[in-house]
Amino acid sequence: MNAGSGYSTYLWSTGATTSSINVSTAGTFTVTVTNASGCTGSTSATTTVNPLPVASITPSGNVTTCNASQLLNAATGVGYNFQWRLNSNNISGATADNYTATVSGIYDVVVTLTGCSATSSQTILTLGTGLPQITANGSTNICAGANVMLSAPAGASSYQWYRNNVALGTSVNQNYNASSAGQYYCKVTGTCSGNSNVIVISVINNPTPTISSSTALSFCAPGYVALTANTFTGVNYQWQFNSVDIPGATAQTYNATQAGGYRVIQTANGCSKSKTVSVQKANSVIAQINTNDQTTLCSPVGTVNMELVNPIPGYSYQWQKNGVDISGSISTTYAATSSGSYTCKVSASCGTTISNAIPVSIGSFSASVLPAGTVTICTGASVVLSASTGTGFTYQWKNNGVDINGETSPTLTVNTAGSYSVYMTSPCGNATSNVVTVNSATVSAVISPSGIATICAGQIFQMSVTSNPVYTYQWYRNNVAMSGAVNSTYNVTSAGTYYAIVSLNGICPVTTSNLVLTVINNPTPAISASGPTTICTGQDVTLNTNTWPGVVYQWTKNSIDITGATSASYTANTAGGYRVRQSGNGCSKLSPSIQVYVNPCRIAGERNLFETESTLTVFPNPVLQDATITISSDLTVDNGRLLIYDVLGNCVQRAEQLQSNSFDFNKENLKPGIYFVDFTNGDGFKLTSKFIVQ
């Protein structure tokens, strides 16, 4: 940095007193100067130090090989620019991240990043002597599941690759894709023969990602679920929603607030792995409370601590005693200090539910079982029933009123349906508890059709799964939840792998088998004419359509198949609307219509009425009062239109959306004179006729 000459004194922020200084660090530097008159002034400048790029070559050092050429690889990075050199001279055009050397010499590479350059160590290459040299076309540290190509010299008569000194079976080509860790070399036979150098491949296998949650994955607004990924040294996180990155979601935990597929991508050591979970929208609120304390206390003073089971963050909670709200008790826990029946009211956007009740007896005895009421379990699962506890209590569990042999503990594990209760004795008295009804539920989820299905482009394909009014559904395409696809049937038009998750209001989820849907989208048919499509009587025009492998053709005129017209071209000599239907791969498409007109080629100046095989007549003609316009039966009139014009070209009557080949009309207010009637059908075919009104 130079402050300029002509000043009496200089003082830099570094303490230097010279007119210029050399700096090598980033920062802001200030200089104060004083002139001969004693006046001072200051100025500052800021420097930025850009990092040097990494410049390295593989292989490096002394490389002697009988190869005719040698691939050199440079370390890569974002924004890197390369210039390869031979004997310290730039090699013209050698600006990629690798270079194939064909002559012996001293090679290096100059790497530039944001104006800063670094030069690699040298490779002293001797070709045509020594042993074969193999190279890795990429990093030798690979991620699990990836591979790197190893290349031996070209032109040899035979190759045999080895890993850890063991021949790799059928690996006898010039190149080998290595995906496992180990020491690799190649035995080469030819003009350049021998065992090559050894390349060591390392495989980076990060831990498998997992996602856990302390609450249910099914909820409604304003609830959410905290998703937590596993952790290990050096890991970075990126959360996605329906396969799209969530901005800023780079922590170990993410709070999911809406239904869909959530994925965490864990990256460490240059490699990534991912894990996906599905979050569903609940249709109702589930509320259950529990306690680990004794609920019957003979002493007049005591506390029973209760809590919600798996409370959903964001839901509203209100504790109740004997059905009445307890003021201020709106957390997920409650401590009862008096006798009564305690419940918790849980509210969210999908409804409000009152939990099971926990009867508390303080200073008296009450036999109770939790959870109370009706409990539904999945087939093969179980539920633990817990009786109220206390000092000196005894128990005898019952199913449907009958003692269960040997079940005399405070808890009972139930895996079959039934009506369960417990008979209890205590120093405070004896009693039989409430009855808990346990139901066993089985969810059936069979997708139809299953396996593989194929449709034509534009078709709607309906899938269905076992229907039950108490089931909830979520359809997926390519492992992504489809928004709004929550019914037992789902209509699709796109290719993909589909399946559904069926549950019983959020419990007992069952995933169907996959349906792989393929959509056949043949090329779009098009017609081109070899000449004008308005021709004279006796002339013709050739219509051609596009072609592709396996296509079958059928030409139509006025929407009717033309017998035998099944080639890629058709010669038309009559008026009409022509289309071609192309079929292939089990699907068909119909081209747009092209209209051919046949002109009698009358003298100029006479109104031109096209001559066709089809006719348009008005009877009687002249028209006295009522008349009928008839269109020949070989024409389709669907979506057709009739227009009546006077000699000045004014439209005086019209009829739309014709459904019949005859049309009755009344001259009404038509003045005597000459009129023209024009008919056009849905294919664009047109007929014209003249009539007189008297």
C-alpha positions, -999 to 999 in steps of 0.1 A, spaced: 0 0 0 14 34 -10 3 67 6 22 88 -20 52 111 -17 57 147 -7 46 145 30 67 152 60 56 123 81 36 90 78 19 69 104 2 36 95 -22 17 117 4 -10 118 29 14 134 49 18 102 62 53 94 72 48 57 53 61 27 43 25 17 38 -9 35 34 -45 24 5 -64 39 -4 -102 37 -35 -104 59 -71 -93 55 -82 -61 72 -86 -24 71 -54 -3 71 -53 35 79 -25 60 72 -22 95 86 1 120 68 14 154 78 27 180 53 53 207 58 27 232 71 17 209 99 -17 199 83 -28 163 86 -51 139 68 -61 102 70 -74 76 46 -81 38 48 -81 8 25 -95 -27 31 -78 -59 19 -93 -93 13 -72 -125 13 -87 -151 -11 -79 -188 -2 -55 -206 -25 -70 -235 -45 -58 -270 -38 -33 -281 -65 -24 -317 -66 -18 -344 -93 -24 -382 -93 -2 -400 -99 27 -378 -87 64 -380 -82 85 -403 -105 62 -424 -127 79 -448 -151 56 -469 -172 56 -488 -204 22 -472 -212 20 -453 -245 1 -426 -226 -7 -417 -190 -39 -401 -176 -31 -373 -150 -59 -361 -127 -60 -328 -108 -79 -322 -76 -112 -305 -84 -132 -278 -67 -160 -253 -74 -148 -225 -95 -114 -241 -103 -96 -233 -136 -67 -254 -148 -36 -251 -170 -15 -281 -176 23 -276 -182 50 -298 -197 85 -289 -187 72 -256 -172 56 -246 -206 18 -243 -210 2 -271 -230 -22 -255 -255 -58 -263 -249 -50 -284 -218 -75 -267 -194 -96 -296 -181 -92 -312 -147 -73 -341 -163 -48 -345 -191 -36 -375 -211 2 -373 -215 16 -389 -246 53 -378 -242 77 -382 -214 86 -351 -194 79 -331 -162 42 -323 -158 24 -300 -134 -9 -281 -133 -16 -245 -123 -50 -241 -106 -66 -207 -104 -95 -196 -81 -108 -160 -79 -75 -147 -93 -53 -167 -70 -32 -195 -84 -13 -225 -70 10 -249 -87 9 -286 -80 38 -309 -73 55 -324 -103 50 -357 -120 82 -368 -137 68 -391 -164 88 -417 -184 68 -435 -210 77 -467 -229 96 -484 -202 89 -501 -169 56 -516 -158 20 -507 -168 4 -478 -149 -33 -478 -139 -52 -446 -130 -84 -438 -111 -108 -416 -130 -119 -399 -98 -114 -399 -61 -102 -431 -45 -122 -423 -14 -158 -433 -25 -191 -434 -8 -208 -467 0 -228 -478 -31 -207 -457 -55 -178 -467 -76 -147 -453 -94 -134 -465 -127 -99 -478 -128 -82 -478 -162 -53 -498 -176 -32 -489 -207 -52 -493 -240 -42 -517 -267 -31 -547 -246 -39 -582 -257 -53 -592 -222 -61 -579 -188 -67 -594 -154 -78 -572 -125 -69 -581 -89 -82 -570 -55 -61 -578 -24 -41 -601 -46 -71 -622 -56 -81 -623 -93 -115 -607 -99 -132 -635 -120 -145 -621 -152 -128 -586 -148 -107 -589 -179 -113 -556 -197 -92 -524 -199 -115 -507 -173 -128 -519 -140 -155 -502 -118 -143 -506 -82 -170 -503 -55 -154 -522 -26 -124 -511 -4 -91 -528 -12 -58 -527 -30 -63 -530 -68 -38 -537 -96 -40 -551 -131 -19 -578 -148 -14 -565 -184 -2 -586 -214 9 -569 -246 35 -545 -257 33 -530 -222 32 -561 -199 34 -568 -162 17 -562 -129 7 -525 -127 10 -502 -98 -14 -506 -68 -43 -482 -62 -59 -483 -27 -97 -477 -27 -114 -466 5 -151 -468 10 -168 -443 33 -199 -459 50 -216 -435 72 -242 -448 98 -276 -455 85 -300 -425 91 -329 -430 115 -358 -407 124 -376 -409 158 -405 -389 173 -418 -388 208 -454 -382 196 -477 -396 170 -470 -391 133 -507 -384 127 -521 -350 139 -541 -320 127 -535 -282 131 -522 -265 152 -503 -296 162 -469 -307 151 -444 -335 156 -407 -332 164 -387 -354 141 -352 -362 154 -325 -378 134 -296 -398 148 -263 -381 151 -226 -390 147 -193 -370 145 -191 -346 116 -227 -351 103 -246 -323 86 -284 -323 81 -308 -312 54 -345 -318 59 -369 -321 29 -407 -320 26 -420 -341 -3 -385 -343 -18 -379 -305 -17 -353 -289 6 -368 -270 35 -348 -237 37 -329 -234 70 -339 -269 81 -303 -281 89 -305 -291 125 -308 -326 140 -345 -320 148 -373 -305 127 -409 -297 137 -433 -311 110 -465 -291 109 -483 -306 79 -490 -340 63 -465 -353 38 -432 -371 33 -403 -358 54 -367 -369 46 -335 -361 64 -303 -362 43 -272 -368 64 -239 -358 49 -205 -365 64 -170 -373 50 -183 -362 16 -210 -388 14 -248 -386 20 -275 -410 31 -312 -404 37 -343 -416 56 -380 -408 50 -410 -409 72 -447 -402 64 -467 -377 85 -504 -380 81 -533 -357 88 -556 -370 115 -593 -369 112 -600 -368 149 -583 -362 182 -570 -390 204 -569 -384 241 -555 -408 268 -543 -401 303 -522 -423 326 -507 -424 361 -480 -444 377 -492 -435 412 -516 -454 435 -551 -440 428 -566 -452 461 -551 -438 492 -566 -447 526 -549 -418 543 -568 -385 542 -539 -366 524 -521 -376 492 -514 -368 456 -520 -387 423 -499 -374 394 -515 -379 360 -502 -372 324 -514 -373 288 -500 -402 268 -481 -390 238 -495 -354 238 -493 -336 205 -475 -302 208 -497 -274 198 -530 -290 209 -552 -274 237 -556 -292 270 -581 -287 298 -582 -310 329 -616 -318 344 -628 -333 377 -662 -350 376 -668 -335 341 -661 -298 353 -632 -278 340 -604 -273 366 -594 -236 364 -559 -230 351 -552 -267 345 -542 -266 308 -508 -284 307 -502 -320 298 -499 -331 334 -521 -327 365 -516 -336 402 -549 -346 419 -552 -341 457 -589 -349 462 -612 -377 454 -630 -376 421 -631 -388 384 -604 -370 364 -603 -366 326 -586 -343 301 -603 -325 272 -580 -323 242 -589 -299 213 -575 -292 178 -588 -283 144 -600 -318 137 -622 -320 168 -624 -323 206 -621 -355 226 -625 -363 263 -599 -387 275 -605 -419 296 -612 -413 333 -589 -420 362 -610 -424 394 -590 -412 425 -599 -421 460 -582 -403 489 -593 -413 523 -615 -441 509 -612 -472 486 -621 -474 449 -612 -503 425 -605 -490 390 -587 -501 358 -569 -480 333 -573 -473 304 -610 -472 310 -639 -476 285 -633 -493 252 -598 -500 239 -590 -511 203 -557 -530 196 -543 -542 164 -543 -579 157 -511 -594 172 -506 -564 195 -514 -561 232 -525 -535 258 -515 -534 295 -544 -528 319 -535 -513 352 -555 -514 384 -554 -488 412 -527 -496 436 -521 -492 473 -504 -508 504 -520 -542 512 -540 -544 479 -547 -578 463 -560 -585 428 -580 -611 408 -584 -603 371 -616 -614 353 -625 -618 316 -662 -617 308 -668 -621 346 -647 -653 349 -615 -654 370 -583 -656 349 -562 -683 364 -529 -669 379 -536 -633 370 -532 -617 405 -508 -587 399 -517 -550 396 -514 -552 357 -527 -575 330 -514 -578 295 -542 -584 271 -539 -595 235 -574 -609 228 -608 -592 227 -630 -594 258 -645 -576 288 -619 -572 315 -623 -562 352 -604 -569 385 -617 -578 420 -596 -560 446 -592 -562 484 -576 -535 505 -573 -523 541 -600 -497 530 -624 -523 517 -631 -547 488 -646 -538 454 -649 -549 417 -635 -524 392 -650 -509 361 -652 -531 330 -627 -524 301 -639 -536 267 -610 -546 245 -616 -550 207 -592 -565 183 -589 -548 149 -575 -561 116 -569 -537 88 -571 -552 53 -552 -533 25 -554 -549 -9 -547 -527 -39 -565 -533 -72 -552 -537 -97 -518 -547 -85 -485 -555 -101 -480 -537 -134 -506 -518 -155 -504 -498 -187 -526 -470 -201 -526 -447 -230 -517 -410 -227 -548 -390 -218 -566 -419 -202 -577 -419 -166 -567 -449 -145 -586 -457 -113 -569 -476 -85 -587 -488 -54 -580 -503 -21 -601 -523 4 -630 -500 14 -643 -496 49 -660 -466 64 -638 -466 95 -606 -467 75 -584 -437 66 -563 -437 35 -532 -419 20 -520 -426 -15 -484 -423 -25 -466 -419 -59 -429 -426 -60 -428 -426 -22 -444 -391 -20 -478 -386 -4 -503 -373 -29 -522 -342 -16 -559 -348 -12 -556 -385 -21 -573 -398 10 -601 -419 -3 -603 -457 -11 -601 -449 -48 -577 -427 -67 -577 -416 -103 -543 -410 -120 -530 -401 -154 -492 -401 -148 -467 -430 -148 -452 -440 -115 -451 -465 -86 -482 -462 -65 -493 -476 -32 -516 -467 -3 -513 -467 35 -545 -478 52 -551 -473 89 -579 -475 114 -581 -438 123 -544 -436 126 -537 -470 142 -528 -504 127 -514 -489 95 -509 -514 66 -491 -506 34 -504 -522 2 -482 -538 -25 -470 -516 -53 -487 -508 -86 -463 -498 -113 -482 -477 -139 -467 -471 -174 -482 -445 -197 -478 -450 -234 -475 -417 -253 -473 -423 -290 -463 -395 -314 -490 -370 -323 -505 -378 -358 -502 -350 -383 -513 -347 -420 -495 -329 -448 -509 -325 -483 -487 -329 -514 -504 -300 -531 -535 -277 -528 -564 -292 -510 -589 -273 -533 -589 -293 -565 -608 -295 -597 -632 -324 -605 -612 -353 -617 -580 -343 -599 -566 -356 -566 -543 -347 -538 -521 -370 -518 -523 -368 -480 -493 -380 -460 -489 -386 -423 -459 -390 -400 -445 -425 -393 -428 -443 -365 -419 -479 -357 -449 -503 -353 -476 -477 -363 -508 -489 -380 -529 -464 -400 -566 -460 -408 -578 -430 -429 -613 -416 -424 -635 -393 -444 -662 -373 -426 -655 -395 -395 -661 -428 -414 -633 -453 -419 -622 -455 -456 -620 -492 -465 -585 -503 -473 -569 -469 -465 -543 -482 -441 -510 -469 -454 -490 -438 -445 -505 -419 -474 -539 -416 -490 -549 -401 -524 -581 -381 -520 -602 -371 -551 -636 -363 -534 -645 -335 -511 -646 -341 -474 -629 -339 -440 -600 -364 -438 -583 -377 -407 -558 -405 -400 -560 -427 -369 -526 -440 -358 -524 -471 -336 -494 -487 -320 -484 -502 -286 -520 -508 -279 -530 -471 -281 -545 -449 -308 -545 -412 -316 -566 -393 -342 -551 -364 -362 -567 -330 -368 -590 -329 -398 -578 -316 -432 -605 -304 -456 -604 -313 -493 -626 -292 -516 -636 -303 -552 -642 -273 -575 -661 -277 -608 -637 -250 -621 -665 -229 -636 -658 -196 -654 -647 -166 -633 -674 -144 -618 -700 -171 -613 -707 -180 -577 -687 -211 -570 -709 -240 -556 -685 -268 -547 -694 -301 -564 -692 -330 -540 -707 -365 -536 -727 -350 -508 -757 -327 -514 -775 -299 -497 -811 -293 -510 -839 -269 -503 -875 -281 -510 -896 -267 -523 -875 -243 -543 -888 -215 -548 -900 -213 -512 -935 -201 -507 -939 -204 -469 -924 -236 -453 -894 -255 -466 -871 -283 -456 -833 -282 -459 -819 -317 -464 -782 -328 -460 -772 -360 -477 -771 -390 -453 -734 -397 -460 -724 -367 -439 -724 -365 -401 -743 -335 -388 -731 -337 -352 -723 -302 -339 -732 -289 -374 -744 -254 -382 -767 -239 -409 -764 -202 -420 -788 -185 -445 -774 -154 -463 -791 -128 -486 -773 -117 -518 -756 -89 -498 -739 -114 -475 -761 -107 -445 -769 -137 -422 -807 -137 -419 -813 -171 -402 -791 -196 -383 -793 -230 -366 -767 -244 -343 -759 -279 -329 -778 -298 -355 -789 -333 -345 -807 -344 -378 -799 -344 -415 -831 -324 -422 -841 -290 -410 -875 -274 -413 -878 -236 -415 -903 -209 -423 -895 -180 -446 -909 -157 -418 -897 -122 -426 -876 -131 -456 -882 -108 -485 -886 -123 -520 -853 -128 -536 -822 -151 -539 -807 -166 -508 -778 -190 -500 -776 -216 -473 -743 -228 -459 -738 -260 -439 -706 -268 -419 -702 -300 -397 -680 -307 -368 -652 -320 -391 -651 -287 -409 -668 -300 -441 -689 -274 -459 -718 -275 -484 -735 -245 -501 -768 -243 -520 -790 -215 -535 -828 -211 -532 -854 -185 -541 -881 -170 -518 -913 -158 -536 
